[in-house]
Amino acid sequence: MLEHLRSCSPHALDDWSRLDRFLLGYGDGVYRVAGAELTTERTRSVTRCIAADGIRSIARIVDARLSGRAPKNDPAIFSLAMAAKLGDEPTRRAAYAALPQVCRTATELMQFAGFAQRFGGWGRGMRKAVGAWFNAMPARELAHQVAKYPRGDQWSARDLLRLAHPRAASPSHDRLFAWVVKTELPAGASHDAALELIVAIDDLHKTTDACAAAKLIFEHDVPVESVPRTLLRSLEVWDALLHRMALADILQHLAAMTRVGLLRVTGAATDFVLNKLRDVRRLAGVQPLELLAAHVGYKAGRVIGQGPWLPVAAIVDSLAAAVTARLQSVTPTGKRMLLAFDISGSMASGAVAGVSGLTPRVASATMALTAARERDATFVAFTAAADGYGGKWGGGSPGMTALSIGPRQRLDDVVAQLGALPMGGTDCALPVQWALNNRVDVDTFVVYTDNETWAGDVPPAQALRAYRDARGIPAKLIVVGMTSNGFGIADPDDPGMLDVVGFDASVPPVLSDFARA
């Protein structure tokens, strides 16, 4: 009997498992969309791993960064900074050597500097490693880095170069360093092919002619971050930027390009955007939720703090079609899933991912269509009690209603289906108990709610253990509080439980990765 119980329960978490989970963003059993402050108090297991085997720890950090599994790189960068400042001498050397692999952009290098500052000053090793990061990159590529990422939250490329004071690897590097530190072109820069972008940016800041600015932007691929604000009021400037943008950047700037009149009912720029949205290969690089957020946000025609715009109907329709196409191409996890949906009235209000109009109900319906592509997916909703009106204090026994959701359904049909049901309380143990009572085999339970996460007579962790024992399945439970500021459903010592606080495009990959693990 004991062997059976062990076989259907996830293995206990050791420090190395906790390190891996921390690098993925949920070391304490909670994934926070807004991010929690990264402190040594929350990273005791990371500290112990670095002390036990610093080289092995750094290998795990590098692997997390290069594998692409982590939705955000902050934990890996923070852990590397800890190793660089708190480890023994071999660990510190290995951490600094790994800096270019973990910090791939200038912004990430600035993050590393900020984290490292917490654990000590700028010693010789730190100065040498930061200087080597700048020198290891070809001057032309480095110019694009410092142009696109001139500063982070607290640090700038200028700060780093002034503190590291590296000996330049080439004359081009020397001129580039001088431009970053002194913000003016040094002698010889205008004849340096590697610094064409920097010369173009300098010229851009000296002109008020929109056509001349557009020519510079297009010819030298000037990033929008380097364009003066006064020039961003020009249709010609945005046209030049548009034809150099990746799809993700286009989605971010649709409103601005419509506001200046570049995107309108007919026109070459509109056709360019529509072709991008219909390109299946390009869509593969964008998360479905990012497309959905772009669709909802652009269709709204206004956002707080910015001027309104008149959405182009063809772009609105193409964004909707892109969401559908992207949902149908999502790679299934291969796991048996049960999704449980909060259908209370509050799910139809509020916003997720910082997008007005993107309600928890719409976002959860999108996740339903994603899960519908699994080989074995079950959908249920928290509905009203048979002899009460639902809710924690509504009287009666809260119920669960099975739903029929298929991968070919329209998103608005699923939203309407969820909104038509009689709302009930979100008892996070109920889906597990429902599956047990109905003998449904489930590998991963996922509860979607806004911020109502309560337990009835049976705690969710207890219900999950009972399900595992009865069905012989090492089942997992994820509770997603889409507009929550924090809650505590998951047992932090149970590797099969996860709380998700908030919701944005980083969440779906976390859920898939957790289900597969």
PyMOL commands that set and color helices and strands:
alter all, ss='L'
color gray80, all
select helices_A, chain A and resi 2-7+15-24+40-52+54-67+74-86+89-97+99-102+106-118+124-136+139-148+157-164+171-182+189-191+193-204+210-220+224-226+229-233+235-242+247-259+268-277+280-283+288-300+313-327+345-348+360-371+411-419+430-437+460-471+507-516
alter helices_A, ss='H'
color red, helices_A
select strands_A, chain A and resi 30-32+337-342+377-383+399-403+444-449+476-481+497-501
alter strands_A, ss='S'
color yellow, strands_A
deselect
rebuild
show_as cartoon
